[in-house]
């Protein structure tokens, strides 16, 4: 991640930790332009600004607790204010809540749903005075492009010894990509006519109503969490699986230690997915996060 100390817009302001100038408030183009996350167990994520966007408004978070791996990917609504801030706040809050509840013994479905709800509260808080008063009747969700409140989509996943779970609000997606068998989408976009968002996180969205799905795989594979900047460049889940599997397997055959194999395989697979989207035009921010899952291999 590129470190910046002076604002590129006003020339004299100091850049805050969220990538905005303390003085003029301008977002810095190179802030989070390319981000990579990994864990020793093989979970990995790559987020890139793309070739046409001034700011990377995608965000991701990874967390682990014992056998559980948690990932969150968010896509800031580009025409809303501070979309990159909304996405990062949601990803961080969602991951922290989900992993804390898992450690406390909550069911994965409960942990994911509560993580999405608390992520929504965190994004709503960014709107300040635009937040509806407590006790006010819930209104129909309004268009985040016109209401002036930070907004983002949300998808989170859990990979554990007994299966995989996905939770979402909006059009960021989760896919199950098995090493063998049929790859499949685990989410359905919250969109209406002309693919317009019908659900998102933010002050203008009302209380989040996250949906959760689970799957118990019979073979090892990868749970992919991604933004539309990635999935729009692949015709189907099978194409995503083929791209990720080819590079992941190549990395595992060229790494010596077990942790290095897992880390290299996941990261190279995520890089391969993002690189494909960039090569196809990279019109939007692109994010891919992979969580290895499936039955544990038996030692002979």
Buried (B, 14 or more C-beta within 10 A) or exposed (E): EEEBEEBBBEEEBEBBEBBBBEBEBBBBBBBBBBBBBBBEBBBBBBBBBBEEBEBBBBBBBBBBBEEBBBBBBBBBBBEBBBBBBBBBBBBBBBBBBBBBBBEEEBEBBBBBBBBBBBBBBBBBEBBEEBBBEEEEEEEEBBBBBEBEBBBBBBBBBBBBEEBBBBBBBBBBBBBBBBBEEEBBBBBEBBBEEEEEBBBBBBBBBBEBBBBBBBBEBEEBBBBBBBBBBBBBBBEEBBBBBEBBBEBBBBBBEEBEEEEBBBBBBBBBBBBBBBBBBBEEEBBBBBBBBBBBBBEEEEEE
